[in-house]
Amino acid sequence: MSDIGVADRPVIAEARPAAGRGLAVWLLAGGLIGFVAALVLAVEKYALLADPDYVPTCSLNPVLSCGSIMASPQAEAFGFPNPLLGVAGFPVVAAAGAALFAGGRLAEWFWAALQAGVAAAVVFVHWLIFASLYRIEALCPYCMVVWAVTIPLFTAVTLRNLTAWAPRLPAGVGAVVTAIRARHSVLLTVWFLLIAAAITQRFWLYWSTLVA
């Protein structure tokens, strides 16, 4: 019995760093990509404020039009340009990923705060998606990059935290978390397909003129 226990321990010890390394990559890459997209949006926004005739580099056609997004009230939901939220928040995510990648450990209070942050971010992103499709009626390519990284960051952090907190949660949560982890890629694929379907449906008349 003792030999079996000793043999099992290295396997468990090796499995943990692998999972941590994967999460580190998610956080580091997503944080950096999101930061760059948010920074470019902030620069474009202030260029537009300085010169009302300025045409943002991501204004490509009537649908892919950053200028329409930036000129809308939704672009300053809290009284300042939305990209500043990303400029401030994504470096924190990237730093957390870098710390994990280097072998560091993050306190549980930090994970709780990060969970609150990514949850608020994913809700805000979906409000912006709705506003873009049904209020502003335009899309911003750089904003869509932010959408594309925020959703995986939310799922990655949430699954990590649910896994860590499962012993303290009601019975059965662990099995649900395990099932979701096993289908993480399927969940993300369906999520993005639903957003893509909404975009396609909303701007179908315009898309159809391009292929006609």
N, C-alpha and C positions, 0 to 999 in steps of 0.2 A: 504493500500500500504506500509506503513512504517513497519507494522508487517512482511510482506513478505520479505522485504529487510533485516530486522534484522535476520530473520530465515535463510536466504540464506548465510549470511556472514560466520558463523562458518563452514559450509560445504566447502566453497572455501578455508578458512584458513587451514582446515584439509587436503585438497587434496594436497596442495603444499608440506608440509613436506614429505608425502608419496612418491611423485615423486622424491624429493631430496634424500631421504633415498635409493631408488633403484639405483639412479645414484652413490651415495656414495659407495654402495656395489660393483658395477661394477668397479669403479676406484680403490678402495682399494684392492679388490681381484685380479683384473687383474694386477695392479701395482706390488703387492707382488709376484704373480706367475711369471710374466715376469722378475722381478728382480732376483729371484732365478735361473731361467733357464739361464739368461744372465750371472750371476755370475759363475755358473757351467761351462758354455761354456768358459768363460774367463780363469778359472783355468785350464781346459783341454787344451786350446790353449797354455798357457804358459808352461804347462808340456810337451807338444809336442815340443815347441821351445827349451826347456832345454835338451830334450832327443829325437832325431829324431826317435828312435826305440820304443818310448812310444805308446801304443795302447789305444786310448780314450775309456772310459767306454761305450760310445754310439756307438762304432763300432761293430755291431752285425753280419753283413753279407755283401755281395757285394753291396746291395742296401742301407741298413741302416748303413751307414759308415760315421761317423763324421770325421774320419781321412782324407778321400778324400775331404770333404768340407773344413776343416781347412787348407789343403795344397794348396787350389786353390787361384788364385789372387782375386776372388770375396770375399774371407773371410777377406780381408783387403782393402775394397773399397775406403777408405779415407786415406790410409797409415798407419793405425793402426787396430788391431783386431776389427771386427764389434761388438762383444759382449760388448765392452766398451761403445758403444752408449746406449745399454740397461741398463748397470750398472749405467750410469749417468741419463738416462731418466725415467726409470720405478719408481725409488723412488719419483720423482716429482709427478707422477700420483698417487701413493699410498698416498703420503702426502695430495694431494688435496682431495682424497676420505676420508681420516681420518678427515680432517677439516670439510668437509660436514657432515660426520657422527656425529661429535660432535656438529653440529648445527651452524657451521660457515658459512660465506658468502664470496665468492671469487669475486674480482673485475672483471669487464668486460674485462679489458686489459689482465688479466690472462687467461680468457676463450678464448680470441682471440689468445693468444700465445699458449695455449694448443691445440687449433684447428689446428694451423700451425704445431705443433709438431706431433700430431697424423696423420695428413694428409701426412706429409713427411714420417712418419714411415710406413703407410700402402702402400704407393708407393714403398718404399724401400723393404718392405717385399715381394711384388709381383715381384719385380725385382729379388730378391733372389730365390723365388719360380721358376721363369722361368730359372734362372741360374742352380739351383739344378736339374731340370728335363731335360733340353735340352743342357746344357753345361758341367756341372760336372758329371751328370748322377748318382747321389747318393742323399740320404736323411739323414738329421741329426735329430734324435728324439728331442733333446733339442731345435734345431732351430724351429721345428714344433710346439713346445709348445709356443714359441715366436709368431709364426704366429697366433696360435689359440687365443691368448689373444689380439694381436694388432688389429685384425679386429673388435671384439666387442667393444673395447675401442674407435676405430674410429667412429663406428656407434653411440655409446652412446653419445659421446661428440658432434658429428655433429648434432644429433637430438636435444640435449639440446640447442645448440647455434642457430639452425634454429628456434626453438620455441621462444627463447628469442628475436631474431632479426626479426622475421616475420613481426611485425608492420612497420618496416623500409624497408622491401623488397617489390618488386612489388606485386600487387594484385594477389591473387590466390595461393601465396606461402604457406600461412597458411593452406589452405585446403590440399595441397600436403603433407605438413609436418604432418598434422593430420593423413592422410591416411597411410603414411610411419610408423608413430609411432604405429598405430594399427596393422601393419603387420611386426613389427620389427623382431619377431622371425622367420617369414617366410623368410624374407630377409636374415637373417643370415644362416638359414638352406640351402637355395638355394646356397648362396655364398660358404659355406663349401662343399656342394655336388659337385659343379663345380670343386673345388680344388681336392677333393677326386677322382672325375672322371678322371681328368688330371693325377693324380698320378697312378691310376689304369691302364689307357691306356698306359702311358709311360713305366711302368715296368711290363706289363701284361705277357710277356714271362717268367720273373723270378717268378712272383706270381703263374703262371700256373704250373711250375715245382714243387712247394711246395705242391700243392694239387693233383698232378697227382699220 
